């Protein structure tokens, strides 16, 4: 139990403190969530992806395997949600929101700080590949799912093309292939690096504001199912896929812990923008974020105890 509380205090509590600052600031000043979200989506996250992905020292083969692993976890979460939603009588809007809430998890403003605190530099390097994959998924498959209940499905392509994160991934991989020449252009690289370094604090404050503005319903029925799939099914699938893909040591531990991340804030935004159940998605973000601290503390305790032989940090 002492180890559990030590991990909670050193890894999860700093994240909760920053999110709590965002919550408190919103209660006092009623901050504009849309502006904060736009700053995250259009400045901080693309800058982080571009700088970290283009300059990472991780081998290309390992990075590609991390991408494949992340896609496998996403698809498994989607399959679980499809099975559960098919077995229960819920509205189409809730069905699409359940898939969004379980498949798209918060590997950015939750996962990046968590991995950095728990595993140091390696955690951030691995997580940037997960983040890049998740961002492309969020603004492609996520948009399609959020708009699936609409009669007019012709409008999903333009929002995907307007999102900067997929473009940041493309440019980062291109720059990395050519030795990252943009790093030598100070008037471009230095501002990008400043933005990237600011992501963790700003994203957690934004998360706190999002939680402050959420008025969630009670946990029952489909919402409870979504939370179980996201927080328990995610790491369970990750344990299987780290073994399947041949990951071991700290890399496997990072990927397993990361899969226990809460529902991404983007799911609520996508659900609100299109035709999914935005209240369901916002509630999934709220409850999963609160519960994730306990879940990831328990998983990190298990990992450090060596109970998963191929994933000892």
PEURLIN-V612788 format. One record per run of one state. SS is the DSSP state (@ for helix, = for strand, . for the rest). FROM is the first residue (numbers start at 1). LEN is the number of residues. If there is no record, write none. Layout:
BEGIN
ss=SS from=FROM len=LEN
ss=SS from=FROM len=LEN
END
This chain:
BEGIN
ss=. from=1 len=1
ss=@ from=2 len=28
ss=. from=30 len=3
ss=@ from=33 len=23
ss=. from=56 len=4
ss=@ from=60 len=28
ss=. from=88 len=4
ss=@ from=92 len=12
ss=. from=104 len=1
ss== from=105 len=1
ss=. from=106 len=5
ss=@ from=111 len=9
ss=. from=120 len=1
ss=@ from=121 len=18
ss=. from=139 len=2
ss=@ from=141 len=6
ss=. from=147 len=9
ss=@ from=156 len=7
ss=. from=163 len=1
ss=@ from=164 len=14
ss=. from=178 len=3
ss=@ from=181 len=4
ss=. from=185 len=1
ss=@ from=186 len=28
ss=. from=214 len=8
ss=@ from=222 len=24
ss=. from=246 len=3
ss=@ from=249 len=10
ss=. from=259 len=4
ss== from=263 len=1
ss=. from=264 len=1
ss=@ from=265 len=9
ss=. from=274 len=4
ss=@ from=278 len=27
ss=. from=305 len=4
ss=@ from=309 len=3
ss=. from=312 len=2
END
